[in-house]
């Protein structure tokens, strides 16, 4: 039910795009993102911006070529989406937010009432 307390919790007006993750959300996501592989070049992308870019594409349904210029390049976003799909990172993220911890973070009981 939408209460004034809930409205404030879910308000995304302070973000660049409504699909951007908050610092609190990023705190839950960051530990689930695998570290860069050894032996390659130094990672030059901000993983938070990768997540924001992917969330933008997934929430708006925009075409890859329509990704805003202030987000990482579309090829970079696509490559991370493909990689995280292959290595099951997306599955782990989904499970984390749909699990007990995700429900508690959202202020709901760990298990829905039956």
ABEGO torsion letter per residue (X at the ends): XBBAAAAAAABAAABABAABBBAAAAAAAAAABBBBBBGBBBBABBAAAAAAAAAAAAAAGBBAAABBAABBBAAAAAAAAAAAAAAGAAAAAAAAAABAAAAAAAGBBABBBX
